Amino acid sequence: MIKQIEMLVKIQEKDQALDQLKGQILAGPERIKESQEEIERVEQDLESDKNRIQECRKVQREYESAVEDCAERIRKSKARLLTIKNNKEYQAVLKEIEGTEGANAEKEDEILACMEELESLKQAFQDKQNSLLAVKARFEQEAKAIQAEVRQAQDAFSEQEKQRGNMAKTIDAKILARYELLKTGGGGLAVALVENATCSGCHMSIPPQMYNELQRRDSLRFCPNCERIIYWKNRDVAEEKHVSE
Ligand SMILES: [Zn+2]
């Protein structure tokens, strides 16, 4: 029976290692996904910056074409001036030209403002694009490292699962079934060490009679409180064994 209990403890250690590996395997893709989402957010941000730049360019073009229209009107008006004989009419056309020129100067200011805004938008866009490239390069490396970690964890998992299978074969089927049931119900801990007459699973005291029996290590015993399989370890022997290993 002592061999069976020792093996159960080893199986439990193996199961805990397997759970940890499983956690690593599952966390890998999650970590990659988070970084990908971060990149997507920056890309969306860049896309909206690009739209703003296009919008700004469009406004600039509109002003430019309005300026050209005005220049054309001014040219025509100036040509008309040469044919006008009437002084009053001449003054009127001259005034009109001045007015158009004034409006045009305002539009040219707007064009300058547009160009300035465009310049700063383009600079900001370029900066973001550069940092995105850096983030992407870092992500590629991280993703590779994570994938390598996951593959390693998967290999370790298969290897240890195989070992666990062989270990389980040495355990009586009924005891193993009991272990599995306790593991599910006991938050992963099915076999609990009893030290100083206290169950390490639930931290409750074991009755003295049972504690004495437990130390004989001749049969499977259960904690009267949490029902976990309990065992007792002869510290001196355990330490000797540890040293010789
Ligand atoms: Zn207990």
Residues whose N, C-alpha, C, O or C-beta is under 5 A from the ligand:
A	BS01	ZN	C199 G201 C202 C223 N225 C226 E227
